[in-house]
């Protein structure tokens, strides 16, 4: 799966992403830490919200954190391109897992954007969480959700007269 995930567009061959594997008891430990962080940020949070955060990483046996590496010293390649590459790595990992018959889901949620969670995971100052890819055995076939009409999204550009 990781071999597929690294076959993404990468301007300048910078490899602006890395992976963290979270499995076994580490999933529960991360859930406990995220629940505590959530409660510190929102002391008024109800027990349901805290329980959701506590269980956030326990639904699949493997969670792969895709980390975007956005070093500002690398000005030759725009940070947006490096972030898009990390997003492509998320999608490629998701597709690879599903192609191998695993159930997989790309999630973010508030922990993906929280500096405290980033520090807990050991991210550097110039790194961001691009996604949490949850991988396991599918319990059911997810229903197909409504998708936009591709033709309605396409416009032909013509040069100004």
C-alpha positions as CSV (number, residue, x, y, z in Angstrom):
1,X,0.0,0.0,0.0
2,X,2.8,2.4,0.8
3,X,4.5,1.6,-2.5
4,X,1.4,2.8,-4.2
5,X,1.1,5.8,-1.9
6,X,4.5,7.2,-2.8
7,X,3.7,7.1,-6.6
8,X,2.2,10.5,-6.6
9,X,3.0,13.8,-8.5
10,X,6.0,15.3,-6.7
11,X,7.4,18.5,-8.3
12,X,11.1,18.6,-7.7
13,X,11.2,15.1,-6.1
14,X,11.0,16.7,-2.7
15,X,8.9,13.9,-1.1
16,X,6.9,16.4,1.0
17,X,5.2,13.7,3.1
18,X,5.9,11.0,5.5
19,X,3.8,8.3,7.3
20,X,3.1,7.4,10.9
21,X,1.6,3.9,11.7
22,X,-0.7,3.7,14.7
23,X,-1.9,0.2,15.7
24,X,-2.5,-2.0,18.7
25,X,-2.6,-0.3,22.1
26,X,-1.2,2.9,20.5
27,X,-4.6,3.6,19.0
28,X,-6.3,3.7,22.4
29,X,-3.4,5.8,23.9
30,X,-3.8,8.3,21.1
31,X,-7.6,8.3,21.6
32,X,-7.1,9.0,25.3
33,X,-4.7,11.8,24.6
34,X,-7.0,13.4,22.0
35,X,-10.0,13.1,24.4
36,X,-7.9,14.9,27.1
37,X,-6.8,17.5,24.6
38,X,-10.4,18.1,23.4
39,X,-11.6,18.5,27.0
40,X,-8.8,21.0,27.7
41,X,-9.8,23.0,24.6
42,X,-13.5,22.7,25.3
43,X,-14.2,22.1,29.0
44,X,-17.9,22.4,28.4
45,X,-17.8,19.4,26.0
46,X,-20.3,16.7,26.9
47,X,-19.5,13.1,27.7
48,X,-20.6,12.0,24.1
49,X,-18.0,14.3,22.5
50,X,-15.3,13.1,24.9
51,X,-16.3,9.5,24.2
52,X,-16.2,10.1,20.4
53,X,-12.7,11.5,20.7
54,X,-11.6,8.6,23.0
55,X,-12.8,6.0,20.4
56,X,-11.7,8.1,17.3
57,X,-8.8,5.8,16.5
58,X,-10.1,2.4,17.7
59,X,-12.5,1.5,14.8
60,X,-9.8,0.1,12.5
61,X,-6.7,-2.0,13.4
62,X,-4.4,0.4,11.5
63,X,-4.4,4.1,11.2
64,X,-1.8,5.7,9.0
65,X,-1.2,9.4,9.6
66,X,-0.1,11.1,6.4
67,X,2.1,14.0,7.4
68,X,2.7,16.9,4.9
69,X,6.2,18.3,5.1
70,X,6.1,22.0,4.3
71,X,9.6,23.3,5.0
72,X,9.6,27.0,4.2
73,X,13.3,26.8,3.3
74,X,12.2,24.9,0.2
75,X,10.9,28.0,-1.7
76,X,11.6,26.5,-5.1
77,X,8.4,24.4,-4.9
78,X,5.4,26.3,-3.6
79,X,4.0,25.0,-0.3
80,X,0.6,24.5,-1.9
81,X,2.1,22.0,-4.4
82,X,3.8,20.1,-1.6
83,X,0.5,20.0,0.4
84,X,-1.3,18.8,-2.7
85,X,1.3,16.0,-3.1
86,X,0.7,14.9,0.5
87,X,-3.1,14.9,-0.3
88,X,-2.4,12.8,-3.3
89,X,-0.5,10.4,-1.0
90,X,-3.6,10.2,1.2
91,X,-5.8,9.4,-1.8
92,X,-3.3,6.9,-3.3
93,X,-3.0,5.1,0.1
94,X,-6.8,5.0,0.4
95,X,-7.2,3.6,-3.1
96,X,-4.5,1.0,-2.6
97,X,-6.1,-0.2,0.6
98,X,-9.5,-0.5,-1.0
99,X,-8.0,-2.1,-4.1
100,X,-6.6,-4.8,-1.9
101,X,-10.0,-5.5,-0.4
102,X,-9.6,-3.6,2.9
103,X,-12.1,-1.1,4.2
104,X,-10.4,2.3,4.3
105,X,-11.4,5.8,5.2
106,X,-9.6,9.1,5.0
107,X,-10.6,11.2,7.9
108,X,-9.4,14.5,9.5
109,X,-11.6,16.1,12.1
110,X,-10.4,18.7,14.6
111,X,-7.4,16.7,15.7
112,X,-5.8,17.0,12.2
113,X,-5.7,20.8,12.7
114,X,-4.7,21.1,16.3
115,X,-1.1,22.0,17.2
116,X,-1.3,20.0,20.4
117,X,-2.2,16.8,18.6
118,X,0.6,17.6,16.0
119,X,3.1,17.9,18.9
120,X,1.8,14.7,20.5
121,X,2.5,12.9,17.2
122,X,6.0,14.4,17.0
123,X,5.4,16.7,14.0
124,X,7.8,19.5,13.4
125,X,6.9,23.1,13.2
126,X,6.6,22.9,9.4
127,X,4.6,19.7,9.3
128,X,0.8,19.3,9.1
129,X,-1.5,16.3,9.3
130,X,-2.9,15.7,5.8
131,X,-5.1,12.9,6.9
132,X,-5.7,9.9,9.1
133,X,-6.2,6.8,6.9
134,X,-8.1,4.1,8.8
135,X,-7.5,0.6,7.4
136,X,-9.3,-2.6,8.3
137,X,-11.8,-5.2,7.3
138,X,-15.0,-3.7,5.9
139,X,-18.1,-4.5,8.0
140,X,-20.5,-3.5,5.2
141,X,-20.6,-2.0,1.8
142,X,-20.8,1.7,2.2
143,X,-23.7,3.3,0.4
144,X,-22.8,5.3,-2.7
145,X,-23.3,8.9,-2.0
146,X,-24.7,11.4,-4.4
147,X,-22.0,12.9,-6.6
148,X,-22.0,16.1,-8.7
149,X,-22.7,15.9,-12.4
150,X,-19.3,16.2,-14.0
151,X,-20.7,17.9,-17.1
152,X,-22.2,20.6,-14.9
153,X,-18.7,21.3,-13.5
154,X,-17.0,21.6,-16.9
155,X,-16.7,24.9,-18.7
156,X,-14.7,25.6,-21.9
157,X,-12.3,28.5,-21.6
158,X,-11.9,30.7,-24.6
159,X,-9.4,33.5,-24.9
160,X,-10.8,37.0,-24.5
161,X,-11.6,38.8,-27.7
